[in-house]
Amino acid sequence: MRIDILTLFPDMFQGPFSESIIKRAVEQGSVEIVLHDIRDYSRDKHKQVDDYPFGGGAGMVMQIEPIAAVIEQLKSERSYDEIMYMSPDGQRLNQGIVNQLSLKDNMIILCGHYKGVDQRIRDHYITREISIGDYVLTGGELAAAVVVDSLVRLIPGVISDETSALSDSFQDNLLAPPVYTRPAEFNGWRVPDILLSGHQAKIDQWREDQALARTKKLRPDLLDEGEGEKG
């Protein structure tokens, strides 16, 4: 998988992408992440990439020319399955979308800033708009990092125990069951006896029951969504 990220602030990705699972995925060749500074594609001598909005109003808008230039260059080098724009207007990210994206080969993620990008970019280049929640961030960089982290961990071979990802929250529209580790007793708080029984079938059933109960209590909307998908 190759992910090209278009941004005004490439240094913002150094922390998230230089640690843990993403770092390991890059080092082992499971994913290639390439950062592109949109300012490098500006023809302005001061590398300006924003301008006032037509019709007036507060704030600045990212210009069409430098963004189009980098997208066109990348498209001339390879084909892309998705060209995504991080936007509060977009489809809210969920595990189903992440599962889909993890199967792609090449994608571009555009990070907006200021009041957003010229609408013509969204109309003519963007194939999917993604939001990580109903709130506004300063820019799309943190949201893009969330998307990359969520999908890279699903690439085969990235997580040493691949079955672990299959039991994550939101797979099958259920929250994950509670988990415990040693010691079996701490401050008088005991791990449920069933988990110490060694009876795997009963443990699996307990986990399934706990996942369902937790979802009903904390996120009943997920169960409604699951019924809607089946229907």
PASEBA-1860 file (N, C-alpha, C; in nm, 3 decimals):
! residues 231
1> MRIDILTL> 0.085/-0.119/0.000/0.000/0.000/0.000/0.088/0.124/0.000 ~ 0.047/0.224/-0.078/0.115/0.353/-0.079/0.013/0.461/-0.044 ~ 0.051/0.550/0.048/-0.034/0.661/0.088/0.043/0.790/0.068 ~ -0.009/0.875/-0.020/0.050/1.008/-0.042/-0.034/1.110/0.034 ~ 0.031/1.189/0.118/-0.039/1.288/0.198/0.002/1.427/0.153 ~ -0.097/1.507/0.116/-0.074/1.644/0.070/-0.105/1.738/0.185 ~ -0.008/1.819/0.224/-0.022/1.898/0.344/0.061/2.026/0.338 ~ 0.024/2.123/0.418/0.105/2.244/0.435/0.203/2.228/0.550
9> FPDMFQGP> 0.184/2.124/0.630/0.265/2.107/0.750/0.313/1.962/0.763 ~ 0.404/1.918/0.678/0.450/1.778/0.681/0.516/1.739/0.813 ~ 0.575/1.834/0.883/0.642/1.800/1.009/0.544/1.752/1.116 ~ 0.416/1.783/1.101/0.317/1.739/1.199/0.304/1.588/1.204 ~ 0.352/1.519/1.100/0.337/1.374/1.094/0.457/1.300/1.152 ~ 0.561/1.372/1.188/0.683/1.304/1.235/0.656/1.220/1.359 ~ 0.582/1.275/1.455/0.553/1.199/1.577/0.469/1.076/1.552 ~ 0.348/1.092/1.496/0.261/0.976/1.476/0.320/0.866/1.387
17> FSESIIKR> 0.401/0.906/1.288/0.450/0.808/1.192/0.588/0.754/1.225 ~ 0.651/0.801/1.331/0.786/0.757/1.364/0.790/0.668/1.487 ~ 0.673/0.621/1.529/0.665/0.536/1.647/0.572/0.417/1.621 ~ 0.587/0.314/1.701/0.490/0.206/1.715/0.461/0.133/1.583 ~ 0.334/0.103/1.562/0.294/0.014/1.453/0.320/0.075/1.316 ~ 0.292/0.204/1.300/0.314/0.266/1.168/0.462/0.262/1.132 ~ 0.548/0.294/1.227/0.692/0.288/1.201/0.732/0.148/1.157 ~ 0.683/0.047/1.228/0.717/-0.091/1.193/0.664/-0.128/1.055
25> AVEQGSVE> 0.542/-0.084/1.024/0.484/-0.114/0.893/0.565/-0.054/0.780 ~ 0.614/0.068/0.800/0.697/0.133/0.699/0.830/0.060/0.684 ~ 0.893/0.027/0.797/1.023/-0.037/0.793/1.019/-0.174/0.728 ~ 0.909/-0.247/0.746/0.901/-0.381/0.687/0.844/-0.379/0.545 ~ 0.810/-0.260/0.496/0.765/-0.246/0.358/0.619/-0.276/0.335 ~ 0.541/-0.285/0.442/0.397/-0.311/0.426/0.323/-0.189/0.374 ~ 0.373/-0.070/0.404/0.312/0.053/0.358/0.421/0.155/0.328 ~ 0.398/0.234/0.226/0.486/0.346/0.193/0.406/0.474/0.213
33> IVLHDIRD> 0.454/0.561/0.299/0.386/0.687/0.326/0.475/0.800/0.276 ~ 0.422/0.880/0.184/0.500/0.988/0.124/0.430/1.120/0.152 ~ 0.503/1.212/0.213/0.449/1.344/0.246/0.488/1.444/0.138 ~ 0.390/1.525/0.097/0.414/1.627/-0.006/0.375/1.763/0.050 ~ 0.470/1.855/0.050/0.443/1.991/0.095/0.379/2.067/-0.021 ~ 0.254/2.105/-0.004/0.180/2.172/-0.111/0.249/2.302/-0.152 ~ 0.319/2.366/-0.058/0.388/2.491/-0.091/0.494/2.472/-0.200 ~ 0.549/2.351/-0.210/0.650/2.324/-0.312/0.593/2.334/-0.453
41> YSRDKHKQ> 0.462/2.331/-0.466/0.398/2.334/-0.598/0.337/2.470/-0.629 ~ 0.363/2.566/-0.543/0.314/2.702/-0.567/0.406/2.774/-0.665 ~ 0.347/2.848/-0.759/0.426/2.926/-0.853/0.452/3.067/-0.802 ~ 0.398/3.099/-0.686/0.420/3.229/-0.624/0.561/3.233/-0.564 ~ 0.632/3.344/-0.581/0.770/3.352/-0.532/0.778/3.344/-0.380 ~ 0.669/3.376/-0.313/0.666/3.366/-0.168/0.602/3.235/-0.121 ~ 0.575/3.146/-0.216/0.514/3.015/-0.187/0.376/3.029/-0.121 ~ 0.304/3.134/-0.158/0.169/3.152/-0.104/0.076/3.049/-0.165
49> VDDYPFGG> -0.009/2.990/-0.084/-0.100/2.886/-0.132/-0.245/2.916/-0.095 ~ -0.271/3.036/-0.038/-0.407/3.071/0.002/-0.442/3.209/-0.052 ~ -0.572/3.237/-0.058/-0.617/3.367/-0.108/-0.755/3.395/-0.050 ~ -0.800/3.519/-0.069/-0.931/3.559/-0.017/-1.042/3.490/-0.094 ~ -1.152/3.458/-0.030/-1.264/3.392/-0.100/-1.338/3.490/-0.191 ~ -1.374/3.444/-0.309/-1.462/3.523/-0.394/-1.594/3.547/-0.321 ~ -1.648/3.665/-0.333/-1.774/3.698/-0.267/-1.757/3.753/-0.128 ~ -1.631/3.759/-0.081/-1.605/3.814/0.051/-1.625/3.713/0.162
57> GAGMVMQI> -1.607/3.757/0.283/-1.621/3.668/0.398/-1.490/3.652/0.471 ~ -1.499/3.601/0.593/-1.381/3.586/0.677/-1.298/3.465/0.635 ~ -1.169/3.473/0.664/-1.081/3.358/0.641/-1.023/3.354/0.501 ~ -0.932/3.258/0.482/-0.864/3.238/0.355/-0.896/3.099/0.302 ~ -0.874/3.082/0.171/-0.906/2.955/0.104/-0.781/2.903/0.035 ~ -0.757/2.774/0.046/-0.642/2.714/-0.024/-0.667/2.718/-0.174 ~ -0.568/2.764/-0.248/-0.582/2.784/-0.392/-0.586/2.652/-0.469 ~ -0.649/2.657/-0.583/-0.666/2.536/-0.663/-0.536/2.494/-0.732
65> EPIAAVIE> -0.455/2.590/-0.778/-0.342/2.557/-0.866/-0.237/2.466/-0.801 ~ -0.184/2.499/-0.684/-0.081/2.409/-0.628/-0.134/2.270/-0.592 ~ -0.259/2.263/-0.547/-0.316/2.132/-0.512/-0.335/2.049/-0.639 ~ -0.390/2.112/-0.742/-0.409/2.041/-0.869/-0.275/1.995/-0.926 ~ -0.172/2.077/-0.909/-0.041/2.042/-0.964/0.015/1.915/-0.901 ~ 0.009/1.905/-0.770/0.064/1.786/-0.706/-0.021/1.664/-0.734 ~ -0.153/1.678/-0.739/-0.238/1.563/-0.771/-0.213/1.514/-0.913 ~ -0.203/1.606/-1.007/-0.179/1.567/-1.146/-0.044/1.499/-1.161
73> QLKSERSY> 0.057/1.548/-1.091/0.188/1.483/-1.099/0.182/1.340/-1.047 ~ 0.117/1.322/-0.932/0.106/1.188/-0.874/0.026/1.094/-0.964 ~ -0.082/1.145/-1.021/-0.165/1.063/-1.109/-0.091/1.024/-1.236 ~ 0.005/1.104/-1.278/0.084/1.070/-1.397/0.184/0.958/-1.367 ~ 0.211/0.934/-1.239/0.310/0.835/-1.200/0.249/0.699/-1.168 ~ 0.122/0.698/-1.125/0.056/0.573/-1.088/-0.095/0.597/-1.080 ~ -0.171/0.492/-1.074/-0.316/0.505/-1.058/-0.349/0.501/-0.909 ~ -0.457/0.568/-0.873/-0.499/0.577/-0.733/-0.640/0.524/-0.716
81> DEIMYMSP> -0.659/0.444/-0.611/-0.791/0.391/-0.580/-0.881/0.497/-0.519 ~ -0.821/0.585/-0.438/-0.897/0.690/-0.371/-0.814/0.818/-0.365 ~ -0.882/0.932/-0.381/-0.823/1.062/-0.351/-0.915/1.123/-0.246 ~ -0.870/1.124/-0.123/-0.956/1.161/-0.011/-0.925/1.300/0.041 ~ -1.027/1.364/0.091/-1.014/1.497/0.152/-1.067/1.489/0.293 ~ -0.985/1.530/0.388/-1.027/1.532/0.528/-1.110/1.658/0.552 ~ -1.236/1.637/0.589/-1.328/1.751/0.601/-1.438/1.719/0.701 ~ -1.480/1.817/0.782/-1.594/1.793/0.871/-1.723/1.769/0.795
89> DGQRLNQG> -1.725/1.802/0.664/-1.841/1.775/0.580/-1.851/1.629/0.539 ~ -1.742/1.554/0.556/-1.733/1.422/0.497/-1.809/1.314/0.571 ~ -1.803/1.196/0.514/-1.863/1.078/0.575/-1.787/1.046/0.703 ~ -1.861/1.023/0.811/-1.793/0.999/0.939/-1.721/0.865/0.937 ~ -1.595/0.868/0.974/-1.513/0.748/0.973/-1.568/0.643/1.069 ~ -1.577/0.520/1.022/-1.613/0.409/1.109/-1.532/0.286/1.067 ~ -1.548/0.178/1.141/-1.465/0.061/1.114/-1.493/0.001/0.978 ~ -1.616/0.011/0.931/-1.647/-0.041/0.799/-1.569/0.030/0.690
97> IVNQLSLK> -1.560/0.162/0.700/-1.483/0.240/0.602/-1.335/0.205/0.613 ~ -1.286/0.194/0.736/-1.145/0.158/0.757/-1.115/0.023/0.694 ~ -1.204/-0.074/0.713/-1.183/-0.206/0.654/-1.173/-0.196/0.502 ~ -1.258/-0.115/0.441/-1.254/-0.096/0.295/-1.122/-0.035/0.251 ~ -1.081/0.070/0.321/-0.959/0.141/0.283/-0.835/0.054/0.297 ~ -0.838/-0.038/0.394/-0.720/-0.122/0.417/-0.694/-0.217/0.301 ~ -0.791/-0.233/0.212/-0.777/-0.321/0.097/-0.728/-0.248/-0.028 ~ -0.713/-0.117/-0.019/-0.669/-0.038/-0.134/-0.518/-0.051/-0.154
105> DNMIILCG> -0.475/-0.021/-0.276/-0.332/-0.024/-0.307/-0.267/0.114/-0.295 ~ -0.329/0.214/-0.357/-0.273/0.348/-0.357/-0.381/0.450/-0.326 ~ -0.349/0.545/-0.240/-0.445/0.651/-0.211/-0.373/0.782/-0.182 ~ -0.445/0.890/-0.206/-0.399/1.024/-0.174/-0.490/1.079/-0.065 ~ -0.431/1.144/0.035/-0.508/1.212/0.138/-0.471/1.360/0.135 ~ -0.570/1.444/0.112/-0.550/1.589/0.109/-0.592/1.647/0.243 ~ -0.502/1.722/0.304/-0.530/1.788/0.432/-0.564/1.934/0.407 ~ -0.685/1.972/0.442/-0.725/2.111/0.426/-0.670/2.198/0.538
113> HYKGVDQR> -0.682/2.329/0.518/-0.642/2.425/0.620/-0.719/2.554/0.593 ~ -0.705/2.648/0.682/-0.777/2.775/0.671/-0.928/2.748/0.664 ~ -0.997/2.807/0.567/-1.141/2.783/0.550/-1.169/2.665/0.456 ~ -1.063/2.592/0.420/-1.080/2.478/0.332/-1.015/2.500/0.197 ~ -1.044/2.411/0.102/-0.983/2.417/-0.031/-1.086/2.468/-0.132 ~ -1.037/2.522/-0.240/-1.122/2.565/-0.350/-1.216/2.450/-0.389 ~ -1.344/2.478/-0.398/-1.445/2.375/-0.421/-1.418/2.294/-0.548 ~ -1.352/2.354/-0.646/-1.326/2.283/-0.771/-1.236/2.161/-0.751
121> IRDHYITR> -1.149/2.167/-0.650/-1.069/2.049/-0.616/-1.162/1.936/-0.571 ~ -1.257/1.969/-0.486/-1.349/1.869/-0.435/-1.441/1.816/-0.545 ~ -1.478/1.903/-0.636/-1.570/1.862/-0.743/-1.503/1.771/-0.846 ~ -1.375/1.795/-0.875/-1.312/1.730/-0.990/-1.203/1.629/-0.957 ~ -1.152/1.629/-0.835/-1.046/1.536/-0.800/-1.082/1.439/-0.687 ~ -1.153/1.487/-0.590/-1.176/1.408/-0.470/-1.278/1.297/-0.495 ~ -1.243/1.176/-0.453/-1.333/1.062/-0.469/-1.409/1.030/-0.340 ~ -1.355/1.075/-0.226/-1.420/1.047/-0.099/-1.378/1.152/0.003
129> EISIGDYV> -1.477/1.203/0.078/-1.450/1.298/0.186/-1.475/1.227/0.319 ~ -1.380/1.244/0.410/-1.385/1.173/0.537/-1.379/1.272/0.652 ~ -1.462/1.249/0.753/-1.459/1.324/0.878/-1.432/1.228/0.993 ~ -1.357/1.272/1.093/-1.337/1.186/1.210/-1.430/1.225/1.324 ~ -1.520/1.320/1.301/-1.615/1.357/1.405/-1.677/1.493/1.378 ~ -1.782/1.521/1.450/-1.857/1.645/1.430/-1.796/1.760/1.510 ~ -1.676/1.797/1.471/-1.606/1.910/1.531/-1.504/1.959/1.430 ~ -1.448/2.076/1.455/-1.356/2.136/1.358/-1.215/2.141/1.418
137> LTGGELAA> -1.118/2.092/1.342/-0.978/2.101/1.378/-0.912/2.216/1.304 ~ -0.793/2.253/1.346/-0.720/2.361/1.278/-0.687/2.322/1.134 ~ -0.660/2.196/1.112/-0.630/2.148/0.978/-0.656/2.000/0.970 ~ -0.633/1.942/0.853/-0.665/1.802/0.832/-0.555/1.704/0.870 ~ -0.441/1.756/0.918/-0.328/1.669/0.944/-0.355/1.565/1.053 ~ -0.407/1.609/1.165/-0.434/1.513/1.274/-0.539/1.411/1.232 ~ -0.639/1.456/1.159/-0.742/1.365/1.110/-0.681/1.263/1.013 ~ -0.593/1.308/0.926/-0.528/1.217/0.832/-0.444/1.113/0.905
145> AVVVDSLV> -0.376/1.155/1.012/-0.296/1.061/1.091/-0.384/0.954/1.154 ~ -0.503/0.994/1.198/-0.599/0.898/1.255/-0.639/0.796/1.150 ~ -0.671/0.842/1.031/-0.711/0.751/0.923/-0.599/0.653/0.891 ~ -0.478/0.705/0.876/-0.365/0.618/0.840/-0.341/0.514/0.949 ~ -0.343/0.556/1.074/-0.321/0.462/1.184/-0.427/0.353/1.186 ~ -0.552/0.392/1.164/-0.662/0.296/1.173/-0.657/0.191/1.064 ~ -0.608/0.228/0.946/-0.610/0.130/0.837/-0.480/0.052/0.824 ~ -0.367/0.115/0.857/-0.239/0.046/0.843/-0.233/-0.077/0.933
153> RLIPGVIS> -0.291/-0.068/1.051/-0.286/-0.180/1.146/-0.363/-0.302/1.095 ~ -0.447/-0.283/0.992/-0.523/-0.394/0.935/-0.451/-0.463/0.819 ~ -0.341/-0.406/0.773/-0.267/-0.466/0.663/-0.204/-0.597/0.712 ~ -0.223/-0.706/0.640/-0.167/-0.834/0.684/-0.018/-0.824/0.713 ~ 0.023/-0.876/0.829/0.162/-0.876/0.867/0.206/-0.760/0.952 ~ 0.123/-0.655/0.960/0.162/-0.537/1.038/0.151/-0.566/1.187 ~ 0.040/-0.624/1.230/0.025/-0.667/1.369/0.068/-0.813/1.378 ~ 0.155/-0.843/1.473/0.210/-0.978/1.482/0.100/-1.083/1.501
161> DETSALSD> 0.000/-1.051/1.584/-0.114/-1.141/1.602/-0.231/-1.083/1.524 ~ -0.247/-1.128/1.399/-0.347/-1.067/1.311/-0.489/-1.090/1.360 ~ -0.511/-1.195/1.440/-0.646/-1.218/1.490/-0.686/-1.111/1.591 ~ -0.589/-1.039/1.646/-0.619/-0.936/1.744/-0.707/-0.827/1.684 ~ -0.677/-0.787/1.561/-0.755/-0.681/1.497/-0.899/-0.722/1.473 ~ -0.921/-0.853/1.456/-1.057/-0.900/1.429/-1.146/-0.890/1.551 ~ -1.086/-0.878/1.670/-1.165/-0.869/1.792/-1.172/-0.727/1.845 ~ -1.128/-0.629/1.766/-1.134/-0.490/1.808/-1.279/-0.443/1.820
169> SFQDNLLA> -1.297/-0.335/1.896/-1.427/-0.270/1.899/-1.468/-0.230/1.758 ~ -1.599/-0.235/1.734/-1.664/-0.192/1.609/-1.657/-0.295/1.498 ~ -1.575/-0.399/1.511/-1.588/-0.509/1.417/-1.721/-0.577/1.449 ~ -1.799/-0.605/1.347/-1.932/-0.665/1.364/-2.026/-0.576/1.445 ~ -1.999/-0.444/1.446/-2.085/-0.347/1.515/-2.099/-0.376/1.665 ~ -1.995/-0.430/1.725/-1.995/-0.454/1.868/-1.872/-0.391/1.932 ~ -1.887/-0.343/2.055/-1.771/-0.302/2.132/-1.697/-0.426/2.180 ~ -1.567/-0.411/2.205/-1.487/-0.523/2.252/-1.525/-0.558/2.395
177> PPVYTRPA> -1.515/-0.686/2.432/-1.543/-0.726/2.570/-1.431/-0.677/2.662 ~ -1.453/-0.678/2.794/-1.347/-0.638/2.887/-1.230/-0.735/2.881 ~ -1.110/-0.684/2.908/-0.989/-0.767/2.905/-0.915/-0.753/3.037 ~ -0.841/-0.858/3.074/-0.769/-0.862/3.200/-0.633/-0.927/3.178 ~ -0.539/-0.898/3.268/-0.411/-0.967/3.265/-0.362/-0.988/3.408 ~ -0.245/-1.045/3.425/-0.193/-1.076/3.558/-0.162/-0.948/3.639 ~ -0.180/-0.952/3.769/-0.217/-1.066/3.853/-0.368/-1.092/3.850 ~ -0.406/-1.212/3.886/-0.547/-1.250/3.884/-0.626/-1.180/3.995
185> EFNGWRVP> -0.556/-1.133/4.097/-0.624/-1.059/4.204/-0.538/-0.940/4.244 ~ -0.603/-0.823/4.257/-0.533/-0.701/4.296/-0.626/-0.618/4.382 ~ -0.581/-0.587/4.504/-0.663/-0.510/4.598/-0.798/-0.576/4.624 ~ -0.804/-0.705/4.612/-0.930/-0.776/4.631/-1.017/-0.781/4.508 ~ -0.971/-0.724/4.399/-1.048/-0.724/4.273/-1.002/-0.844/4.190 ~ -1.092/-0.936/4.167/-1.057/-1.060/4.098/-1.098/-1.057/3.950 ~ -1.015/-1.123/3.873/-1.050/-1.149/3.733/-1.167/-1.249/3.732 ~ -1.265/-1.234/3.641/-1.374/-1.331/3.635/-1.323/-1.475/3.625
193> DILLSGHQ> -1.382/-1.561/3.704/-1.336/-1.699/3.711/-1.337/-1.770/3.577 ~ -1.433/-1.735/3.491/-1.444/-1.803/3.363/-1.317/-1.789/3.281 ~ -1.247/-1.673/3.294/-1.126/-1.651/3.215/-1.009/-1.733/3.265 ~ -1.020/-1.786/3.385/-0.914/-1.869/3.442/-0.945/-2.017/3.431 ~ -1.059/-2.049/3.370/-1.107/-2.188/3.369/-1.035/-2.276/3.269 ~ -0.981/-2.216/3.161/-0.918/-2.296/3.057/-1.017/-2.358/2.960 ~ -1.146/-2.330/2.978/-1.250/-2.386/2.890/-1.277/-2.284/2.779 ~ -1.210/-2.303/2.665/-1.211/-2.201/2.562/-1.349/-2.172/2.504
201> AKIDQWRE> -1.429/-2.274/2.486/-1.563/-2.251/2.430/-1.647/-2.163/2.522 ~ -1.639/-2.191/2.653/-1.714/-2.110/2.748/-1.657/-1.967/2.756 ~ -1.525/-1.956/2.745/-1.463/-1.823/2.745/-1.510/-1.743/2.624 ~ -1.511/-1.806/2.508/-1.556/-1.738/2.386/-1.700/-1.692/2.399 ~ -1.784/-1.776/2.456/-1.924/-1.739/2.474/-1.937/-1.624/2.573 ~ -1.858/-1.628/2.680/-1.860/-1.518/2.778/-1.821/-1.387/2.712 ~ -1.717/-1.391/2.631/-1.672/-1.270/2.562/-1.780/-1.217/2.467 ~ -1.844/-1.306/2.396/-1.950/-1.264/2.305/-2.065/-1.199/2.382
209> DQALARTK> -2.102/-1.261/2.495/-2.211/-1.207/2.577/-2.172/-1.070/2.634 ~ -2.048/-1.059/2.679/-2.002/-0.932/2.736/-1.997/-0.822/2.631 ~ -1.953/-0.856/2.509/-1.948/-0.758/2.402/-2.088/-0.706/2.369 ~ -2.183/-0.796/2.363/-2.320/-0.757/2.334/-2.377/-0.670/2.446 ~ -2.354/-0.712/2.571/-2.406/-0.636/2.685/-2.344/-0.497/2.692 ~ -2.214/-0.489/2.669/-2.145/-0.360/2.673/-2.196/-0.268/2.563 ~ -2.220/-0.325/2.445/-2.269/-0.244/2.333/-2.410/-0.194/2.361 ~ -2.496/-0.280/2.415/-2.632/-0.238/2.448/-2.631/-0.123/2.549
217> KLRPDLLD> -2.538/-0.128/2.643/-2.532/-0.027/2.748/-2.470/0.104/2.700 ~ -2.358/0.094/2.630/-2.279/0.213/2.597/-2.305/0.268/2.457 ~ -2.331/0.181/2.359/-2.350/0.227/2.221/-2.462/0.150/2.153 ~ -2.586/0.163/2.202/-2.697/0.090/2.139/-2.717/0.127/1.993 ~ -2.671/0.246/1.954/-2.684/0.288/1.815/-2.609/0.195/1.720 ~ -2.502/0.132/1.769/-2.428/0.039/1.683/-2.511/-0.083/1.647 ~ -2.592/-0.127/1.741/-2.678/-0.243/1.714/-2.785/-0.206/1.611 ~ -2.835/-0.082/1.619/-2.933/-0.035/1.520/-2.871/-0.028/1.383
225> EGEGEKG> -2.744/0.019/1.376/-2.674/0.027/1.248/-2.653/-0.111/1.189 ~ -2.618/-0.207/1.278/-2.596/-0.344/1.229/-2.722/-0.404/1.171 ~ -2.836/-0.379/1.235/-2.962/-0.430/1.182/-2.995/-0.367/1.049 ~ -2.963/-0.237/1.034/-2.988/-0.168/0.910/-2.904/-0.224/0.797 ~ -2.778/-0.258/0.827/-2.691/-0.315/0.723/-2.741/-0.451/0.680 ~ -2.789/-0.532/0.777/-2.840/-0.665/0.741/-2.967/-0.654/0.659 ~ -3.047/-0.550/0.687/-3.172/-0.536/0.614/-3.152/-0.482/0.476
END
